[in-house]
Every structure is written in structure tokens, then in C-alpha cells.
Amino acid sequence: MQISESGKSDIRVLTARQRAIHDHIARQGFATLDALAMLFSVSVQTVRREIIHLDRCGLVERFHGGAGAIDKARRRDYSEKKAVAREGKQRIASKIVADMRKNETVFLDVGTTLETVAQLLAARAVALRVVTASLPAAMALAGADQVETHVIGGIVGGADGSLVGAYTAESLSQYTFDRCIISASGYDSGWAPTDFDLQKIFLKRLAMKRSKLAILAMDGGKFDRRAPITVARLDAFAQLVTDAHPPEMLLEAARGAAVGLDICEM
């Protein structure tokens, strides 16, 4: 693969199929291997090889079962989020669940990392009260007799099964929490977590205000991603749980904000 003077991979030297796959992903934002195989009338194995090549060239981001366009400010759709960093989310969730104590009241934010937390909680024999605005998290806990699950009502806010709206906020304001587990889409230049949806961000902030302990759960793939709205300052969190070693600037920011750091590497 040739490299241009700017240091970026030169798309002009790709094969016709590689260029077509790249262009399709750039237009759609994300594509699964199965969908690409069908679109280009080739096997999934062939598409996987092409995606591996494009990923190594820095032209797409390879995920489990597919690939996405490289745009650090792009909002990922729900299916893409579910495919990203699965093993890392498991490690993050394991740490978060291990820290929970019997009879605590816990708020679980929306998002695929928190859905993984719910799945692990369902298999853990510890009595808890869990409050959430995530329908997938609530369903993961539905058969867990040891967990008293409270779903705060509202309007379904998207494909992720999140609940939002005035009634959701009113319901949430009736609770106080021992800990809340918050996720976000990226960071700003000062390493405050950021997200896209103001209604969801309002609920995150409200849960943090009503919690003794706020924990930030974000995988390492978000270190260099951006979103337009700040959730809260980094020092509003007691702990950051992630799956990869953070950039030095984030480490310095965490130390300066007295934020505990748990790195759940393999």
C-alpha cells in the first residue's frame, strides 16, 4: 500500500473491489460482512480479507462482524455499537459488577456497555435494587430474582431502547442511589465525557446528582472519539473504568481531578 506525502494511505492503489467496499462503508457509515458479501456477490471470507486490508491501511475501522467509516465525530448507530469492543465491554462490566455491594441501589445508564453490566448482574447471586432507563438492560435482568429491577417510564428514544422525556426525569428524581454507572460517546479536549442526545444527557446528570458515587464506564475505542455535548466534568466522577491504557493526557487529567482509574486490560 502506498503512502502519500501527508502520511495517509493512498486509496488510488486499492483494487476496484476494495475501493468499492471502502466507498460503500464511507456512504453508509457502517456495514456488516454479510451485507457486503451479498452486495458484492462474494463470500464472507473474501469480504473479511478485504476489510482486514482496508483496516490495516487506516481506511476503515474493523469491528466484530463488520466495519465502519473513520470519522471520530460520527454518531454510531445501535447495531454498530453492539459490534464494537465486545470483549472490552465484558472486562469493564466484570469490574463494575464485582465492586457492587449487597443491597445497594444502583442506576444503570443506557448503552451497550451497561447492557453488558446488566447481563452479568443477572448471573450474580447478590441482592440489589437496579434502576434504569434502558429497556435492553431491564430485559437482561428480568429473570434475576435477586435483583429488584425498576424501569423508569417515558418515551422510547431510539433503537437502543432508551427511555426519555419529562416523565422519565420525574420518575428518576424520586430515587437516591448508592452508585450510578454512566457511559458516553467520547471526550472533549479537556477529557470531559461527551455525548450526542441532550435528553439522555439530562438523565445522566440527574442520576449523578442523586448518587453517592458516579462511575464512568467507557471502552478505549472512545479515547479519540468526539461528541458535541459535555455530560459532566471529569472530576464529577469518582472512578473511570476502561479496557485499555489511556493516553498520557487523560492519565494526567484523571490524576489532577482525583479520579480513580481501573484499566481492565487482557
Steps between C-alpha positions, in 0.01 A plus 500: 500500500649834400513786744439858392724791602247586772558158657155366416430185298448562130156371400597516132703179525213286633341237284165590347315283751692639798426853385131416450478346849671805648267739317191306610608508865583871473149571368312277745720554805501129586447167324495137610708230334185315397351808335824575313530139383148514361552842341821399321401137432801352677552284806512637853860376523595709196336809645674441832840498326417823321388665825816386679704660221302826512530510878878452485515784249312723742205545265225333708450390860463124529243372749363160594292397199550816297678831452430871541611824343780691670339815633569564866207741530246272328217366712502121484169324459385240752587192291852632453541571872397143584774369272779718640738402785298201621783343697601834646145570614493160671815588695365842594168350608672231707691762698191715555288207612771371734506836681125509571395419855200314637177701528633802312272709283668546162415706193596346166529744211405409142748350254654170402763506776227534761298225331804276554506604866133399530569161342775429753289625790227255404743213553634631832340383824503837677188688605478842334248762400570614142333802341539555127363686199631227269248245378774253390664520843164446670428196281842354583406522868143376458571146621736596782309436824778653711474835320207733555479674163332838463436634149430872491235568237502742212522522123723253313788715381647284226615159385700456819178471701576805713215678678493881504267789568351700785338198664832313494674789675219535754514128579879502532489796740313284755806280559832535675785266402803346662669508163419586142676350199524750215620457145569749219604515135832684522703773669558871448839669490509517880407129537146561620270224368270610217190371327246587230147496645410780741201313645716200589774727633248672730415161653869416544554828683191450716608147598848629589349777714297243693787249545759464771747366244519562123695251289593560136509186284656554155702267278835605358361546151343823625827666603523678165129535422301821536141604561360855522352518853687466830343255745691628804851603599740213551532585870127430544588129484663298774626233263566429132484137394644421157649209309820654360787718618390864466701771324745680725295820489194314633712341773619846603146637493374212714779551754432872513127439551561230764312247289580133568600302194433131440659364182352160420755382243526142382 
